[in-house]
Structure formats: structure tokens, C-alpha cells
């Protein structure tokens, strides 16, 4: 690959990574004011249907665009690229119409199986988003296939900003005008098709030129619609499945948690509020994953480059750095959030309800981060079997166990099954991955050092929080403002202990330190300290 072209690819990947990071942060953060404005039951109404939106946007943003970009990149000339994009658009249009009509006609049936028929209008509202999915996915995939990431990045940010703005406005008017929770939910979920329309405008010129204008004569043979559809189902479906793992688990929750709580003996209104409390964990996990995977993702271009240049030793080093950084950050985020959960729950959501369930749920960050990292490496190696089997095994665990655990253990049971499902997914992927990739976790006593350091972080943070609580008294400690102060102090202590412990235990190599923020400065500071003592 020419150097100029490689630089273009790296710059494009960086632009897309930054926009994805901003979009993920927006997607996690807006739910906190939403819950504060509409309460637990209002949050339940929104979160019940959110997985349907999440799956649609995963298809339009990640899964199918990545597959279409591969199809476009395979073509030898511009005419073939535009024609393959046109065929992809036709196939996706058929798929999206099937999903759209399925959701519209089956809205009442789906809502009834979620345990709440009042959700039907919200399902109908979000279904309209699928009408725009082919346009978005094809436009993004076409430009990504030509290594132009700007249009995808801009459309992604427009979609998130418009959607979040509409949701917050719906929540505001709901409180101001006294709407019921279902009316609020319908307006909030109408944000999905409206945001899709706005982000689709970026691809207007592309669509008019390549998708709707008369097709040019082909210059090279193209795969038939039958073969292309088969590839869409197998390759594209796999990419979508990988990208939508966490959302699919949430979809299982939508069908089982509310019904399980009612079966347990809870009144429907109490069950709805409890499901809303349980759903507090989702934005926290999202934020934790952003922290855990953002920095390791910066190594992906170097990983791809090493693979392209057939440098197995360099590929292994980059893989090790990705896994080590992702695991360390996800472990630190998990331990810190678990230790600080009472204060975080009080600060963000105004109560201590569901603290135990949220502490269990937060462990998802650890396994979800590892799954994200391992799937990136396995995809680069074109190793899909372990991923598919792992995802199916994890989803089967969630489907088979969730309702039973909710009936017996309430929302604590749902949290435990989510963690168990992700653990099963990762275990299958790890066992099915190449031996070199398996060994990355076990080399140099890395795992033992990290577990010991995590235990120290957890103990120090919990003791610090107890000490501050004892100093200020239980009444002041239970206020939202003091919960914020304790949280900030706890985070700072946790970060200091993590950095000091990682340096002392030599947890990271120099390459791995350089990935982290201020890692270069820390290396220089440690080197100067050694010189001074010597």
C-alpha cells in the first residue's frame, strides 16, 4: 500500500474514531438527565423500546456499512463501485421494508410479549427509522470503501445530536405539560426517524447520482443478486451481530425483566419502576466502555498495517498492547464504579435504589471490553467462527436463564445473567482464538499483577469513602452534592493508586504506556526519578 494512501487511511480511521467517541459519549450521557426528568417509570418506557432503535442504528452505522465498504473496495473501477453500491441498496431496501412492516403490523403483539401493550405506539414510531437505514448504510459504506470517512463521521454526529435534542425536548414538555409516560416515550422515539432523515441529507448528492439515476453499463462482471444476498446474510449479518452484542442482551431484558418481576408478585407499576432502576446501569456501562476501549482502539491502524506488511512479531506486539490496555482500563473502571456505586447512584439518579443490581451490572464492562478488543483482532485475521459461536452461546445463556433468575432474584438476577452471558461469549471466543492470541492474557504474570492492583484500588477507594462519610456525618453524606464530592475524590484516589501501582508492578511495557494519556510524560518522570535516586 503506497505511503500517501496509507496516511489517508489512518487519518480517515482517526476522524471516524473521534466522531464515534463523541457519539458514544452523547448516547450515554443524555440518559442521565432523561431519567432525572421523567423518573424511573418514564425511563422504563423509553428503555423498553431503545434496543429496537439500537439494533437499527447498529445496522446503519456499523455492521452493514463495514460490509458494503468491503464490497466497494473490492471493485476495480468507479463504475463497478457505484453499481455494487446500487445493488447493496436494493437488497437493504428489501430487508428494511420487511422489518418496517413487521414492526408496524406486529407492534401490539411485540408490546404484549414485553408485558405492556401500551408500548405499541412507541414501537410503531421507532419502526420508521428502518425506512432510512438502506440510504444511510449504503452512503456510509460507499465512502468508507473509498477511504473517505468524513461523510460517515458527519452523518453520525448529526444523527446523535438531533436525536438527543429531540429526546430532551420531549422529556421537558412531558414534565411541563403533564404528558403520561407513554406519550413522552412516543415523542422521544420519534427522534429516531427524524434524526435519520437529517443525517441522510449528507448523502443526497451521492444517492441522486449513484442510487436513483439510470445505471451505467457495467465494465466488469458483478456478483448476482442471489450471491450478493447470501454474502449480506453471512458476512454482513456476522458484522451486525458482533456490533449489536450488548444491545441484543438489552432486547432480551425488554421481553423478560418486566414480566419476570410481575410473575414474582410485584404489581405492574412497581415492576415498571424497578425495570427503570435496573436500566440505570446501561449508560454507566456505556461510559465505562468508552473509557476502556477508546485508547486501545488507537492501535487498530498499526495492527492493520502490521498484518498488511506480514510482520507477525509486530502484529503480536500490537495485539498484546491492545488487549493489555483494554483489560487494565476496563478492570480499573469496573472496580472504581463498583466501589463508588452508592455515591454515583445518588449523584446521577437521586437515590440508592438498585445499588446492588447496578454493582453486578457494572462488571459487564470488563467482559464487553474484552469482547470488543478480541473481535477487532479476530476480524483483522478473518477468523469469524469463534466470534459467531461465542455470541450465539452468550445470547442463548441470556435467553434461557434471564426470566428464571428475575423471578427468583429480581433485578439482581437480570444483572447477574447479563454478566454471565458476556463471560460465556468471551470464554468461547478466547478458547476458539489462535494460540498466540490466547497467550496474550497469560504472559509475564500480567493477569495476576492486574488482579492484585485492582483489589488494592477497590479497598483503598471504599475505605476512603467510608472515612469521608464518617467525617461529614450520615445526613450530609446522603445529599446529592456531597455524593458528588465523594465521587470526585474517590475517582482521583483510584487513578493515583492505579498509576502508582502500575508503575511499581511494571504492569505495562513502554509501548503500552505511550497509548495512555500523558503516558509519555509519566515515562520521562519515572526515568528522571531513577536518575535522581541513583
ZATOR-176606 format. One line per field, with one value per residue (C-alpha): residue in three letters; z, y, x; residue number from 1. Coordinates in steps of 0.05 Angstrom, whole numbers. Example, Ala and Ser with C-alpha at 12.3 -4.5 7.8 and 13.67 -1.06 7.14 Angstrom:
<rs>
rest = c(Ala; Ser);
up = c(156; 143);
north = c(-90; -21);
east = c(246; 273);
nr = c(1; 2);
</rs>
This chain:
<rs>
rest = c(Unk; Unk; Unk; Unk; Unk; Unk; Unk; Unk; Unk; Unk; Unk; Unk; Unk; Unk; Unk; Unk; Unk; Unk; Unk; Unk; Unk; Unk; Unk; Unk; Unk; Unk; Unk; Unk; Unk; Unk; Unk; Unk; Unk; Unk; Unk; Unk; Unk; Unk; Unk; Unk; Unk; Unk; Unk; Unk; Unk; Unk; Unk; Unk; Unk; Unk; Unk; Unk; Unk; Unk; Unk; Unk; Unk; Unk; Unk; Unk; Unk; Unk; Unk; Unk; Unk; Unk; Unk; Unk; Unk; Unk; Unk; Unk; Unk; Unk; Unk; Unk; Unk; Unk; Unk; Unk; Unk; Unk; Unk; Unk; Unk; Unk; Unk; Unk; Unk; Unk; Unk; Unk; Unk; Unk; Unk; Unk; Unk; Unk; Unk; Unk; Unk; Unk; Unk; Unk; Unk; Unk; Unk; Unk; Unk; Unk; Unk; Unk; Unk; Unk; Unk; Unk; Unk; Unk; Unk; Unk; Unk; Unk; Unk; Unk; Unk; Unk; Unk; Unk; Unk; Unk; Unk; Unk; Unk; Unk; Unk; Unk; Unk; Unk; Unk; Unk; Unk; Unk; Unk; Unk; Unk; Unk; Unk; Unk; Unk; Unk; Unk; Unk; Unk; Unk; Unk; Unk; Unk; Unk; Unk; Unk; Unk; Unk; Unk; Unk; Unk; Unk; Unk; Unk; Unk; Unk; Unk; Unk; Unk; Unk; Unk; Unk; Unk; Unk; Unk; Unk; Unk; Unk; Unk; Unk; Unk; Unk; Unk; Unk; Unk; Unk; Unk; Unk; Unk; Unk; Unk; Unk; Unk; Unk; Unk; Unk; Unk; Unk; Unk; Unk; Unk; Unk; Unk; Unk; Unk; Unk; Unk; Unk; Unk; Unk; Unk; Unk; Unk; Unk; Unk; Unk; Unk; Unk; Unk; Unk; Unk; Unk; Unk; Unk; Unk; Unk; Unk; Unk; Unk; Unk; Unk; Unk; Unk; Unk; Unk; Unk; Unk; Unk; Unk; Unk; Unk; Unk; Unk; Unk; Unk; Unk; Unk; Unk; Unk; Unk; Unk; Unk; Unk; Unk; Unk; Unk; Unk; Unk; Unk; Unk; Unk; Unk; Unk; Unk; Unk; Unk; Unk; Unk; Unk; Unk; Unk; Unk; Unk; Unk; Unk; Unk; Unk; Unk; Unk; Unk; Unk; Unk; Unk; Unk; Unk; Unk; Unk; Unk; Unk; Unk; Unk; Unk; Unk; Unk; Unk; Unk; Unk; Unk; Unk; Unk; Unk; Unk; Unk; Unk; Unk; Unk; Unk; Unk; Unk; Unk; Unk; Unk; Unk; Unk; Unk; Unk; Unk; Unk; Unk; Unk; Unk; Unk; Unk; Unk; Unk; Unk; Unk; Unk; Unk; Unk; Unk; Unk; Unk; Unk; Unk; Unk; Unk; Unk; Unk; Unk; Unk; Unk; Unk; Unk; Unk; Unk; Unk; Unk; Unk; Unk; Unk; Unk; Unk; Unk; Unk; Unk; Unk; Unk; Unk; Unk; Unk; Unk; Unk; Unk; Unk; Unk; Unk; Unk; Unk; Unk; Unk; Unk; Unk; Unk; Unk; Unk; Unk; Unk; Unk; Unk; Unk; Unk; Unk; Unk; Unk; Unk; Unk; Unk; Unk; Unk; Unk; Unk; Unk; Unk; Unk; Unk; Unk; Unk; Unk; Unk; Unk; Unk; Unk; Unk; Unk; Unk; Unk; Unk; Unk; Unk; Unk; Unk; Unk; Unk; Unk; Unk; Unk; Unk; Unk; Unk; Unk; Unk; Unk; Unk; Unk; Unk; Unk; Unk; Unk; Unk; Unk; Unk; Unk; Unk; Unk; Unk; Unk; Unk; Unk; Unk; Unk; Unk; Unk; Unk; Unk; Unk; Unk; Unk; Unk; Unk; Unk; Unk; Unk; Unk; Unk; Unk; Unk; Unk; Unk; Unk; Unk; Unk; Unk; Unk; Unk; Unk; Unk; Unk; Unk; Unk; Unk; Unk; Unk; Unk; Unk; Unk; Unk; Unk; Unk; Unk; Unk; Unk; Unk; Unk; Unk; Unk; Unk; Unk; Unk; Unk; Unk; Unk; Unk; Unk; Unk; Unk; Unk; Unk; Unk; Unk; Unk; Unk; Unk; Unk; Unk; Unk; Unk; Unk; Unk; Unk; Unk; Unk; Unk; Unk; Unk; Unk; Unk; Unk; Unk; Unk; Unk; Unk; Unk; Unk; Unk; Unk; Unk; Unk; Unk; Unk);
up = c(0; -20; 37; 17; 12; 80; 111; 82; 113; 181; 180; 160; 215; 265; 242; 247; 315; 344; 317; 343; 412; 414; 391; 444; 499; 477; 473; 545; 578; 554; 591; 659; 652; 617; 678; 725; 686; 674; 734; 738; 703; 646; 638; 635; 578; 538; 552; 535; 462; 458; 437; 373; 356; 377; 331; 272; 282; 291; 223; 192; 226; 236; 211; 140; 124; 142; 97; 40; 46; 36; -27; -55; -40; -78; -143; -196; -221; -205; -247; -213; -144; -159; -187; -128; -81; -121; -113; -39; -33; -68; -22; 41; 18; 14; 83; 115; 87; 116; 185; 179; 162; 213; 268; 246; 239; 299; 346; 391; 392; 410; 464; 494; 498; 532; 584; 568; 509; 519; 486; 417; 392; 412; 372; 312; 319; 320; 261; 212; 224; 185; 122; 120; 140; 68; 47; 108; 107; 32; 34; 92; 64; -5; 22; 73; 16; -19; 48; 56; 128; 132; 108; 155; 214; 200; 190; 254; 295; 263; 278; 352; 364; 331; 367; 436; 427; 409; 467; 519; 490; 494; 567; 582; 551; 583; 652; 634; 602; 645; 590; 610; 604; 540; 503; 524; 500; 432; 421; 447; 400; 342; 348; 313; 244; 248; 264; 208; 158; 180; 176; 108; 78; 78; 25; -20; -76; -72; -74; -132; -173; -157; -129; -164; -231; -291; -281; -326; -366; -324; -342; -304; -283; -218; -169; -179; -131; -105; -88; -60; -16; 11; 28; 61; 105; 124; 124; 136; 186; 226; 228; 251; 304; 332; 334; 368; 423; 484; 452; 438; 512; 528; 479; 519; 582; 548; 539; 606; 664; 670; 660; 709; 763; 755; 759; 823; 853; 840; 819; 746; 765; 816; 764; 713; 764; 783; 709; 703; 763; 730; 665; 702; 691; 615; 609; 663; 624; 560; 593; 623; 554; 522; 572; 567; 491; 466; 477; 455; 390; 372; 360; 306; 246; 269; 277; 206; 179; 212; 182; 113; 114; 140; 204; 253; 311; 305; 298; 363; 399; 377; 395; 464; 474; 454; 500; 559; 555; 544; 601; 650; 637; 638; 703; 735; 711; 736; 805; 813; 793; 838; 897; 885; 864; 923; 913; 837; 842; 890; 848; 779; 795; 862; 902; 925; 894; 859; 881; 887; 819; 788; 822; 790; 722; 721; 716; 645; 626; 637; 591; 540; 532; 522; 471; 433; 432; 413; 358; 328; 326; 301; 246; 222; 218; 182; 240; 247; 272; 346; 345; 318; 365; 424; 410; 399; 464; 503; 475; 488; 561; 568; 535; 574; 643; 648; 662; 714; 750; 750; 780; 836; 847; 816; 780; 815; 777; 710; 723; 741; 677; 634; 664; 657; 584; 567; 605; 564; 499; 516; 542; 476; 434; 475; 471; 396; 380; 355; 409; 404; 419; 478; 508; 507; 572; 607; 592; 644; 702; 675; 698; 770; 775; 749; 796; 856; 836; 825; 895; 925; 885; 908; 982; 983; 949; 993; 1057; 1033; 1020; 1089; 1122; 1087; 1105; 1178; 1179; 1149; 1182; 1152; 1139; 1098; 1065; 1037; 1000; 925; 930; 980; 938; 880; 923; 949; 878; 851; 910; 901; 826; 838; 892; 847; 788; 832; 862; 793; 762; 822; 826; 751; 752; 814; 788; 717; 691; 622; 571; 545; 482; 525; 567; 505; 485; 550; 561; 590; 585; 552; 608; 661; 629; 629; 702; 724; 686; 719; 787; 777; 755; 816; 865; 831);
north = c(0; 68; 113; 170; 122; 92; 161; 175; 110; 127; 198; 171; 120; 174; 220; 163; 142; 213; 221; 151; 170; 235; 199; 144; 196; 233; 168; 150; 219; 242; 185; 213; 279; 239; 193; 253; 288; 231; 185; 110; 91; 142; 116; 44; 64; 93; 37; -19; 3; 30; -37; -35; 33; 9; -52; -9; 42; -12; -40; 30; 55; -4; -72; -62; 0; -41; -98; -51; -15; -82; -96; -27; -33; -100; -67; -48; 18; 74; 46; -22; 12; 52; -9; -54; 2; 5; -70; -66; -10; -53; -113; -70; -36; -103; -122; -56; -58; -127; -102; -39; -74; -129; -76; -37; -97; -133; -74; -95; -168; -147; -99; -154; -201; -146; -146; -77; -66; 10; 7; -8; 65; 74; 12; 40; 106; 76; 30; 89; 93; 28; 62; 106; 51; 29; 101; 113; 46; 48; 121; 107; 41; 72; 128; 83; 36; 94; 110; 175; 175; 247; 237; 179; 218; 279; 239; 201; 265; 297; 235; 235; 310; 315; 253; 273; 344; 317; 267; 320; 367; 311; 299; 374; 383; 318; 347; 418; 396; 335; 282; 210; 167; 132; 197; 221; 155; 161; 231; 211; 151; 194; 224; 162; 172; 248; 242; 190; 239; 295; 251; 222; 292; 285; 231; 267; 281; 210; 179; 221; 205; 132; 102; 136; 158; 110; 56; 58; -3; -50; -51; -116; -176; -164; -217; -236; -211; -283; -288; -218; -231; -293; -252; -200; -253; -289; -235; -173; -210; -230; -159; -134; -189; -170; -96; -107; -156; -112; -85; -155; -172; -109; -133; -198; -156; -118; -184; -216; -168; -134; -199; -236; -183; -187; -264; -254; -219; -146; -100; -77; -5; -27; -74; -18; 27; -29; -41; 34; 28; -33; 7; 58; 10; 18; 89; 73; 11; 53; 106; 53; 20; 87; 95; 22; 17; 88; 85; 13; 30; 78; 17; -12; 23; -2; -72; -69; -43; -99; -150; -119; -119; -191; -175; -228; -206; -133; -157; -197; -137; -91; -144; -151; -76; -72; -128; -105; -32; -51; -102; -56; 4; -38; -71; -4; 27; -34; -35; 41; 42; -17; 16; 84; 58; 84; 154; 151; 125; 182; 235; 216; 188; 218; 154; 90; 43; -17; -4; -79; -94; -38; -62; -130; -100; -57; -120; -124; -70; -119; -173; -127; -90; -156; -179; -113; -119; -193; -185; -128; -174; -235; -194; -169; -243; -262; -310; -308; -378; -367; -299; -327; -388; -343; -293; -348; -383; -318; -299; -369; -363; -297; -322; -387; -361; -289; -299; -353; -311; -249; -290; -315; -257; -195; -144; -172; -236; -199; -164; -230; -264; -205; -213; -289; -283; -237; -281; -342; -302; -282; -351; -384; -330; -337; -413; -411; -358; -374; -397; -333; -292; -336; -328; -252; -253; -302; -274; -244; -254; -195; -221; -234; -165; -132; -171; -153; -80; -79; -108; -53; 2; -25; -29; 40; 74; 41; 58; 130; 137; 108; 156; 217; 194; 186; 256; 294; 252; 207; 264; 307; 246; 227; 292; 295; 349; 310; 247; 286; 309; 238; 211; 261; 247; 172; 176; 217; 168; 109; 139; 155; 85; 54; 95; 85; 11; 1; 35; -4; -71; -57; -73; -41; -40; 27; 16; 6; 68; 110; 92; 122; 197; 231; 164; 195; 247; 192; 151; 213; 229; 157; 158; 224; 197; 136; 180; 225; 165; 134);
east = c(0; 31; 52; 5; -54; -36; -35; -104; -130; -100; -128; -196; -195; -176; -234; -283; -256; -264; -335; -353; -325; -365; -428; -419; -409; -472; -511; -492; -496; -566; -600; -580; -620; -675; -683; -680; -735; -784; -769; -760; -825; -814; -743; -771; -818; -760; -711; -760; -761; -690; -659; -701; -671; -602; -604; -628; -573; -520; -542; -540; -477; -430; -450; -475; -432; -369; -392; -412; -345; -311; -353; -338; -263; -262; -285; -233; -262; -311; -368; -364; -362; -425; -462; -445; -468; -534; -544; -529; -581; -634; -620; -621; -685; -720; -694; -713; -784; -794; -770; -812; -877; -861; -855; -916; -962; -933; -927; -985; -960; -889; -914; -958; -898; -859; -914; -942; -989; -985; -915; -945; -948; -874; -855; -893; -856; -786; -803; -800; -724; -715; -741; -679; -630; -612; -596; -552; -517; -502; -478; -432; -407; -393; -350; -315; -298; -263; -228; -267; -290; -313; -385; -396; -367; -410; -474; -461; -454; -515; -557; -537; -543; -612; -637; -612; -640; -710; -709; -691; -744; -796; -778; -781; -850; -873; -858; -883; -948; -963; -959; -965; -902; -925; -938; -869; -839; -873; -846; -777; -773; -798; -728; -700; -732; -726; -651; -644; -675; -627; -565; -588; -584; -508; -515; -566; -517; -489; -559; -584; -521; -508; -573; -631; -602; -603; -550; -488; -467; -423; -349; -334; -377; -414; -438; -511; -565; -570; -496; -495; -555; -521; -459; -503; -534; -469; -414; -457; -500; -439; -412; -481; -485; -416; -432; -500; -479; -496; -560; -585; -577; -617; -671; -677; -685; -743; -781; -764; -749; -817; -855; -810; -820; -896; -891; -850; -911; -896; -953; -944; -930; -877; -847; -842; -806; -758; -742; -727; -680; -645; -638; -594; -537; -537; -510; -458; -434; -432; -389; -343; -335; -318; -261; -239; -237; -222; -147; -136; -174; -118; -74; -121; -87; -19; -48; -76; -10; 30; -18; -15; 62; 63; 100; 77; 121; 98; 25; 32; 62; 6; -46; -15; -15; -89; -110; -69; -91; -164; -165; -129; -174; -238; -216; -199; -265; -304; -272; -278; -351; -368; -332; -365; -434; -475; -447; -454; -525; -543; -507; -534; -602; -621; -630; -595; -647; -618; -546; -532; -561; -520; -456; -467; -486; -423; -380; -406; -355; -298; -323; -354; -287; -250; -302; -295; -219; -217; -269; -227; -166; -205; -238; -170; -149; -215; -229; -305; -323; -304; -340; -405; -405; -387; -443; -495; -473; -477; -546; -572; -549; -586; -650; -653; -634; -658; -732; -718; -666; -711; -769; -723; -675; -708; -664; -602; -615; -621; -555; -520; -545; -521; -451; -453; -475; -417; -369; -393; -384; -314; -294; -316; -281; -217; -217; -231; -178; -108; -59; -17; -79; -97; -27; -31; -72; -26; 43; 91; 42; 3; -65; -40; -9; -73; -119; -75; -73; -149; -161; -117; -155; -222; -202; -169; -228; -281; -241; -232; -307; -324; -274; -303; -374; -354; -323; -382; -436; -491; -541; -494; -463; -532; -541; -530; -477; -435; -443; -412; -354; -341; -345; -293; -246; -255; -240; -177; -153; -168; -130; -69; -68; -75; -18; 28; 13; 21; 90; 112; 89; 114; 45; 55; 111; 135; 93; 31; 45; 50; -22; -48; -59; 3; 39; 100; 106; 99; 155; 201; 183; 198; 264; 285; 265; 310; 368; 358; 359; 419);
nr = c(1; 2; 3; 4; 5; 6; 7; 8; 9; 10; 11; 12; 13; 14; 15; 16; 17; 18; 19; 20; 21; 22; 23; 24; 25; 26; 27; 28; 29; 30; 31; 32; 33; 34; 35; 36; 37; 38; 39; 40; 41; 42; 43; 44; 45; 46; 47; 48; 49; 50; 51; 52; 53; 54; 55; 56; 57; 58; 59; 60; 61; 62; 63; 64; 65; 66; 67; 68; 69; 70; 71; 72; 73; 74; 75; 76; 77; 78; 79; 80; 81; 82; 83; 84; 85; 86; 87; 88; 89; 90; 91; 92; 93; 94; 95; 96; 97; 98; 99; 100; 101; 102; 103; 104; 105; 106; 107; 108; 109; 110; 111; 112; 113; 114; 115; 116; 117; 118; 119; 120; 121; 122; 123; 124; 125; 126; 127; 128; 129; 130; 131; 132; 133; 134; 135; 136; 137; 138; 139; 140; 141; 142; 143; 144; 145; 146; 147; 148; 149; 150; 151; 152; 153; 154; 155; 156; 157; 158; 159; 160; 161; 162; 163; 164; 165; 166; 167; 168; 169; 170; 171; 172; 173; 174; 175; 176; 177; 178; 179; 180; 181; 182; 183; 184; 185; 186; 187; 188; 189; 190; 191; 192; 193; 194; 195; 196; 197; 198; 199; 200; 201; 202; 203; 204; 205; 206; 207; 208; 209; 210; 211; 212; 213; 214; 215; 216; 217; 218; 219; 220; 221; 222; 223; 224; 225; 226; 227; 228; 229; 230; 231; 232; 233; 234; 235; 236; 237; 238; 239; 240; 241; 242; 243; 244; 245; 246; 247; 248; 249; 250; 251; 252; 253; 254; 255; 256; 257; 258; 259; 260; 261; 262; 263; 264; 265; 266; 267; 268; 269; 270; 271; 272; 273; 274; 275; 276; 277; 278; 279; 280; 281; 282; 283; 284; 285; 286; 287; 288; 289; 290; 291; 292; 293; 294; 295; 296; 297; 298; 299; 300; 301; 302; 303; 304; 305; 306; 307; 308; 309; 310; 311; 312; 313; 314; 315; 316; 317; 318; 319; 320; 321; 322; 323; 324; 325; 326; 327; 328; 329; 330; 331; 332; 333; 334; 335; 336; 337; 338; 339; 340; 341; 342; 343; 344; 345; 346; 347; 348; 349; 350; 351; 352; 353; 354; 355; 356; 357; 358; 359; 360; 361; 362; 363; 364; 365; 366; 367; 368; 369; 370; 371; 372; 373; 374; 375; 376; 377; 378; 379; 380; 381; 382; 383; 384; 385; 386; 387; 388; 389; 390; 391; 392; 393; 394; 395; 396; 397; 398; 399; 400; 401; 402; 403; 404; 405; 406; 407; 408; 409; 410; 411; 412; 413; 414; 415; 416; 417; 418; 419; 420; 421; 422; 423; 424; 425; 426; 427; 428; 429; 430; 431; 432; 433; 434; 435; 436; 437; 438; 439; 440; 441; 442; 443; 444; 445; 446; 447; 448; 449; 450; 451; 452; 453; 454; 455; 456; 457; 458; 459; 460; 461; 462; 463; 464; 465; 466; 467; 468; 469; 470; 471; 472; 473; 474; 475; 476; 477; 478; 479; 480; 481; 482; 483; 484; 485; 486; 487; 488; 489; 490; 491; 492; 493; 494; 495; 496; 497; 498; 499; 500; 501; 502; 503; 504; 505; 506; 507; 508; 509; 510; 511; 512; 513; 514; 515; 516; 517; 518; 519; 520; 521; 522; 523; 524; 525; 526; 527; 528; 529; 530; 531; 532; 533; 534);
</rs>
